[in-house]
């Protein structure tokens, strides 16, 4: 991983789309710094399409798509995308799994959650579970005392033993039924909403993340960036970003945004 400051100007200046995780990528200790939100707005005003790619629930994502200066949002680790059409005052929603199947999957996941809570002392159902459509989020450090890594891995294994896909974020273990992830829904969102083929345009796209559930995105986008806290997962993540910021969370995100905007400004001035 090279420093974000070392991203070549010719690469940074060509970026047209920026995808970013939310927790511990745009936020610091659970809060969204004004500087990070401002960076999102500045990128959008410069004509760069910005979209959060997050594990957070549908209820949160509806608000984000409506109120943040973004093109849309991919939520629950790829279960859906939401994009609000300001002109038509209409929310576009696209799900990876049909409504009836999601309902059945939620019942199965409730049983998995009962098993996890009985076997992993200190784990909890995430406080945002009420607002989820497709997955189950197990809290291991957001609103509970931090669990040891062995317990986090045990939660992941239980999901997998029950036939679910499981991914570890910086705060939750998310489990779901279905063959999708952040990358598969990002591909659909980019095609439907941005008119972008990420397979042919990946060198013009930056993804910014911080944790193991971002690995599919880190591995796919050649100019992916991590905020500094991604270094805590070195050696425990399937794919690492090409670049890493000097600062953690939202302040590291600002570094990435500034590198891109400064490069574009220089290009325009040339």
N, C-alpha and C positions, 0 to 999 in steps of 0.2 A: 504494500500500500504506500503510495506516494502522497505527499502533502497536497492539499487542495490548492495551495498557492503555486504548486508546480504544474498544475493543469495547463497545457500549452494554450496560448492565446487563440490560435487558430481553431482549436477544438471548442473552447469556451464560447467564442464568438458565434459559432454555428448552432448553438443550442436553441431549439424552438419549443421544446416541451420539457417540463420538469415535474416529475412525480416524487412524492415524499410521504414517508410514514409520519404518523402524528406523535405517539407517545415516546418521549425521550429523544425524538428527532426534531419536531417543532416545539416540543415543550421541555421545560426544566422543572423537575420535581413536581410534575403534575399541573404546572401552570404554563400558559401560553405567553411568552414574553412579548411585549409590544414590538420589540425590534424584529421578532420572527414574523409576526403578522404584517408588519410594515414591509418586510422583504417580499412576502407573498404578493402584496398589493403592487409593489414596484415592479416585480417580474411581470405581473399581468398587464400593467400599464405599458410595459415595454413590448407587449405583443407575444410574450411567452405564455403558452398554455400551462396552467398549474393545476394539479389534481392530487389531493391526499389519497394515499393507498394504505388503508388502515385495517386493524383488527377490531376497531370500535363498532358499536351496534348501529342498526338501521335508524333508530330514533335520533341518535347523534348525527348520523350522516345526512338525514333529511334537513336538519338545521344548517349543517355546514354547507350543503349544496345550495341552500336558499340564501344564506347570509354572508358567507365568506366570498372574497374576490377570487373565485376559482371556477374552472370549467366544469367541474363535477367531482365526484368522490367515489372510490371503490371501497366497500366496507366488508366487515366480517371476514377478512382474509380472502376476499374474492367471491363471496356469496352473491354479490350484486354490485351494480353501479347506479347512482342517482345523479342526474344532471338537470338543473333548473333552467328552463327557457324563459328568460325575463320578458321577452317580447310577447310570448303567448301566455305567460303566467301559468306554466304547466310543468310539472315535475315528470321527467322521463325516468322510469324505473325498469331495470332489466335484471332478472334473477337467473342464477345458474341452474337452480332446481325449481321445479314447478310447485305451486302452492300446496297441493294435496300431499306431495312427498315431503315438503318441508315440515308440515304439521306432524306427519308420522315420524319423521326424524327427530323432532323435538321431544316426542314421547320416549323414544329410545335413549336420547341423550339425558333425559331426566333420570332414568335408571342408572346410567353411567355416573352421573353426578352423585347419586346416593352412594354408590360403591366407593367413589373417590373420597368422599367426606368420611366414610367409615374406616378407610384404610390409611389415609394420610392426615394425621393430626395437625391441625393448624391451617389447613387449606380451607377455602371458602368459595361459594359461588360468587362470582363478580357482582358488585353492586349495580352494574349496568345490564345485567342479564334480562331484566324485565323488558328491555327495549330491543332485544335481539330477535332476528327472524330465522336464522339458520344454524347457529353454532352454540356451543356451551363454553363459557369462559370461566376458568378456575383461577381465582386470585391467589397468588403466592407472595405478593409483597406490596400491593397497592394500598389496601385498607386493612391488611393483617400484618403482624410481625413477619419479617422476611424468613422464608423457609430455606433450609440448606439445599444445595444443588442436587443432592441425592433424592430429596423429596420431590423436587421439580421433575426430575427424570422419572420418578415412580408415577407421577400423575400422567406424564406423557405415555408411559408404557401401558397404563390401565386403559387409556383411550384406545391405543392400538390393539390391545388384547380384546377389546369389545368391537373391533372392526372399523373404528373411526380413524380418520386422518387427524393428526395432532401436530401443532406447531407451538413453539415457545417464543413469546415476546419478552420484553423487558419487565412485564408486570403480570402477565397471564399465561396459562397454557390454554389454547383454544382447540376444541375438538369439533369435528363435523363429519357428516356422511356425504360423500360426493367427490367426484374426481375434478376438483378445481382448486386453484390457489390464487395468490395475488396476481401472478403473471397472466394466467388465462383470462381473468376478467379484465385486466388492464388492456390486453389485446383487443377485447371486444369493445370496451369503452373508447379506446383510441380510434378504432375504425368507425364506430357509430357516431360519436360526438365530435371528435377532432378531425375526422377524415384522414387519419394517419395510419399507415401500415408500419407497425413497430418493428417488424422483421426486416424491412428494407431501410427504415429510417433510424435504426437503433443508435447510430453514431451521432444523431442530432438530439438525442434524449438523455437527460440525466435523471437517475433515481437517487434519492437520498434516504438512508435508513440507519438503523442502529443495532439490530438484533438478529438472532438466527431465523426468525420467520421471514426476514427480508432476503434470505439467501437466493431464492429463485430470481429475484430482481437484480441482486448483485451479480449473479452469474450471467444473466442475459444481456445487461446493458454494459458495454465496454467502458463507459465513462462514469459508472456508478460511484457515488460518494458516500462515505460513512461519516457520521459525527463522531467525535473522539471516544464516546462511550462504547463504540463498536469494538474497541481494542480489548475490552474486558472479555470478549468472546473469541479472541484469537485462538485458533486451534480447535474450537468447538463449534464452528460454523461451516456449512457445506461449501459456501462460496464467499469470498471476501470482496469488498469494493476496490476499485482501482485507486481511489483517492480517499484520504481521510483528513477531516478538519482538525485544527489544533484545539478547538473548544468543544464542549459537550452540548447535547440537546439543541434547543432553539438558537443558541449563540453560535454553534457550529453550522447550523443551517444558514444563518446570516452570512457566514464566511463563503459558503458555496454560492449563494445568491449574488453576493458582491463580486465574486470572481467572474461570474457569467456576465453580470451587468457592466462591470468595468471593461471586460474584453469587448463587449458589443459597442460600448461608448467609444473605445479606441478605434474600432473598425469603422464606425460611422464618421469619426473625425478624420480618418485617413484620406 
